Amino acid sequence: MQVVKMYTDGGCRGNPGPGGWGALLKYGEHLKELKGYQPDTTNNQMELMAAIQAFEVLNRSSHVHITTDSQYVKNGVTKWMSGWKQKGWKTAANQPVKNKELWLRLDAALEPHTVEWFWVKGHSGHPENERVDELANLAIDELLAKG
């Protein structure tokens, strides 16, 4: 099974506000960069969208090492999601899960893959994390330049 190294980041200018996401995928000698934006969103939504878009671009079952600076996304998948599903997408406090549609989309995108999650502190000099942060900011710049 192919091993794909994936790096994702998302952010907003204002929260909520204009947001962007970036992703970097490495497979052997291949490198793919992705980015996108939304005019009115939140940091957490953009962090989720970065991971969703990165997984949705994979065209075959893979072993994925994903590195994110988002505890929200990493913990959501590795610690909270199974409980949310058991409770009908409610939190431990019996409240509806925020961003449910994005979590459902991410869950579906993860399905065919074996995934290992890694967390890195944001803005700490990690080269790939710095690059995906740059991609997310470039996407916001593109959005704002459109007026």
Salt bridges, closest charged atoms under 4 A:
GLU33 OE2 - ARG131 NE 2.77
GLU56 OE1 - ARG105 NH2 2.79
ASP107 OD2 - LYS85 NZ 2.91
GLU116 OE2 - HIS63 NE2 2.63
GLU116 OE2 - HIS65 NE2 3.19
GLU128 OE2 - LYS26 NZ 2.79
GLU128 OE1 - HIS126 ND1 3.65
GLU134 OE1 - ARG131 NH1 3.16
ASP141 OD1 - ARG13 NH2 2.86
GLU142 OE2 - LYS35 NZ 2.97
